[in-house]
Amino acid sequence: MNERPLASLLAVVSLLLTAAMLPVPAADAAPVRAPAAVAAAALPSGMRLAGGARLREVRDVGHRTLDVTIDSVALGGEGRARILLPPGHAGPSERSWPVLYLLHGCCGAPGGWTQWTDYSDVERLTARYGVLVVIPDGGTHGFYSDWWNGGRHGPPAWETFHLTELMGLVRDGLSGGPRRAVAGVSMGGFGALSYAARHRGLFRAAASYSGLTDAVSGAANVLAVLEGYGADPSGLWGDPVQQAGLWREHNPYDQVGGLRDVRLFVSSGDGRPGPLDPPGEPADPLEGWVGPMNARFVEHARAAGVRVTADLYGAGTHDWAYWNREFARSLPLLMTAIGAGPAPA
């Protein structure tokens, strides 16, 4: 037999065998979809929520990030929230996820539902945990309350928006479970402590960073904020003297007994420029006001049998640089309290 044709035949056979051993692409394998895209597709516009509210819009704004808009009965208009999904979230399912609510502070520009993602490392820090992160709008001066409005009540009812309408969406549309924590900065620190104390069993842990822990002793400043925004100063909780009971009902210092079963983290500075402030930063009278207030609250809470982890760090101003640091320090405590383990791969 001629050796050249035989050699050619052997070469062809060798090529065919090599090709057969190569991995074949899975042409019909489904692409991996980002959690936000999956969740957005599963949340229909017009979805009915608790209290008669409706889901108006869901926007996929990032790999893990959704922005939701709700037609809120409680607010008498539009309510918004930003939601960070845990890696591995695949829309509504039988599995429930722990939930962390993050509350923003007072007196900034409208759009509070983006402050945490704008000014902190929340996206990076929470990506390692299997937890839903819900960041609702609380208004520029809403104080996380259903307003009294001279006894007429009605909008704005921020507490009902957060704890009924939005919480229902998180539960029914995103499989948010009953293991919850809440944390906030400044006015949001007040909201976190007030919500956890007044709604026993709703939150397993709470954290306040430079928060208003005693609104009653700070009533003059609260009223000044409301008046500065053109609101009726007595619309929130009425007059501090005539409606003193309503003020105390919302006040973390007075409701501290409701925190006995809550893992608590409280932090603040004292207003002096600290290590995270730029050179030449002046003293901060706002942090200088809340610093001693937080020290009194921590002592009062411990005397009432509340488990408090406190970081009263001294020098530091009323600024996101410190709040971001304190959030990172407190996050393991919050996640342990709600059983949020490592995020699935």
Buried (B, 14 or more C-beta within 10 A) or exposed (E): EEEEEEEEEEEEEEEEEEEEEEEEEEEEEEEEEBBBEBBBEBBEEEBEBBBEBBBBBBEBBBBBBBBBBBBBBBBEEEBBBBBBBBBEBEBBEEEBBBBBBBBBBBEBEEEBBBBBBEBBBBBEBBBBBBBBBBBBBBBBBBBBBBBBBEEEEEBBBBBBBBBBBBBBBBBBBBBBBEBBBBBBBBBBBBBBBBBBBBBBEBBBBBBBBBBBBBBBEBBEBBBEBBEEEEBEBBBBBBBBEEBBEBBBBBBBBBBBEBBBEBBBBBBBBBBBBBEBBEEEEEEBEBBBBBBEBBBBBBEBBBEEEBBBBBBBBEBBBBBBBBBBBBBBBBBEBBBBBBEBEEBEE
